[in-house]
Amino acid sequence: MSTVVETDVLIVGSGPAGASAALALSTYGVPNIVVTRYASLADTPRAHITNQRTMEVLRDLGVEQEVIAQATPQHLMGNTTFCTSLAGEELGRVRSWGNDPLVQAAHELASPTRMCDMPQHLMEPVLVDAAVARGTALRFQTEYLSHTQDADGVTASVRDRLRGDTYEIRAKYLIGADGGRSRVAEDAGLPMGGQMGVAGSINIVFEADLSKYTAHRPSTLYWVLAPGATVGGIGAGLVRCVRPWNEWLIVWGYDVTAGAPDLTTEYAESVVRQLVGDDEIPVTIKSSSAWTVNEMYAETYSHGRVFCAGDATHRHPPSNGLGSNTSIQDSYNLAWKLKLVLDGTAAPKLLDTYTAERAPIGRQVVTRANQSIGETAPIFEALDGLSPQTPEQLWANIAARKDATEAAEKQRAKLREAIAFKVYEFNAHGVDLNQRYASDAIVPDGTPAETFARDPELHHQPTSRPGARIPHAWLTSGTRTVSTLDTVGKGRFTLLTGIGGEGWLRAAEAQDLDIATVVVGPGQQYEDPYGDWARLSEISDAGALLVRPDGFVAFRHATAAPDAEALLSDALRRILGPA
């Protein structure tokens, strides 16, 4: 008779979503097991752009410095280049990923963190190693087969791929983080919108010293306009830097209706040569793989005690670099809620807010990523490259932009405008940081609906409104300088107030829940030397913000209140329900 393995949370999948779920749960002291059908973690670069919000999550979970140590830093990410080949003609560049001076200033004002390029094969070990060190039990070569659930938990059947036997894992909750063809999501019957397989792409990982073509214009992405390239349907090949300037990944398209080509070493090298434009430089092909561009999102992220996260719930092309970021943020949203339900602090209804909060974000990023593909078409239109033509005609169109004619001048202007418009893919700061939650875990404060002063996809707008992430401001505590984001998190609710907010502090102490307190003001625990927090907090000194463990504002009261204890108790009751 096989023994049933027991745990609080079973996680299927060790990618960004599964690994970060395990890390957060173990950090919060929740027993968990991760199973993956594979014998190792990711062995190819895959996802790589790591935005500021994700870095804030990793900062709170204590692994930010490990990521920074291995990642390509922001200043080497940002000259997204459009060209005929790396050795060929350059058509234009976009200052990307926060490297435009004005956007860089916005990044510095928005967060204590910096975005970076952290390939998935480097990111996963950081997350998994920390999770295991804090208590996660990791089982490689263990394939999820099916699950059943009842009122008290979930029983999953898994197969040990080494021994060949099957056994059961009994958990109170199951997280399906098993990727874009999630068996868990399918078994749970999660309803999906959109479609799979809208286009075909090939990844080619290779080594070559391309410093003479790239070091003077450092970037994560080099887009090559080339006949035959149909990456995601946009007609360009992508040369992506994995490690400056000798590890690379090419993305090249294929006709999904005809199926992927035979991915021989010779085929892969021919694509590399075409996009690099240098037949002499030594090239070593490491791997090739085919994949499809998807446009699908889950409308519901859970069924009973089964929750899904990451690519299991939102499947889209890599445009905007949103995939692993959204996956990690899904798990971060879910983990603290599971912790409070499992320890009896919150009612199970708190878990319903996971779908309410994350499903709209998942749908947004799927739409944004696919829209970015379409927004590349004007570049080809500027070069008359959308209509069927011979390669010779495309090169002639590209060359024509150099002519001293009125038509060529219009073409140059059109091309500049088309390339500049790609900021919606490469500098969408608002998409990264303007997430707003509306759920039963957020208590509205009755203020008018928020309006955005600037384009909410391009520009971050800080606010302390309930449902928004707490604004970043630099505070001091003695000789230390800390972000407001550093005063919250760590798996706890936090109440922030100032001079005159003693009533809120007493209210926090009176709760059954352990609430951290932060007082900001002259001579207080934290001081606001620049006056930034006084402006960004949007409350008076004696007002209060209640911030959730994930850094989102749950409750706001602009002033002191004689009934502070009743107000705070009511807010927590609405959020957590009866334990």
Secondary structure, DSSP 8 states (H G I E B T S, - for coil): ----EEEEEEEE--SHHHHHHHHHHHHTT--EEEE-SSSSS--S----EE-HHHHHHHHHTT-HHHHHHHSB-GGGTBEEEEESSTTS-EEEEEE-TT-SHHHHHHHHHH-SS--EE--HHHHHHHHHHHHHHTT-EEETTEEEEEEEE-SS-EEEEEEETTT--EEEEEEEEEEE---TT-HHHHHHT--EEEEEEEEEEEEEEEE---HHHHTTS-BSEEEEE-TT--GGGSSEEEEEEEETTTEEEEEEEE-TTT------HHHHHHHHHHHH--SSS--EEEEEEEEEEEEEEES--EETTEEE-GGGTEE--SGGG-HHHHHHHHHHHHHHHHHHHHTTSS-GGGGHHHHHHHHHHHHHHHHHHHHHHHTTHHHHHHTT-SS---HHHHHHHHHHTTSSSHHHHHHHHHHHHHHHTTHHHH--HHHHH--B--STTS---S------SS-TTTS-----STTBB----EEEETTEEEEGGGGSBTTBEEEEEETT-HHHHHHHHTSSS-EEEEEESTTSSBB-TTSHHHHHS-S-TT-EEEE-TTSBEEEEESS--TTHHHHHHHHHHHHH---
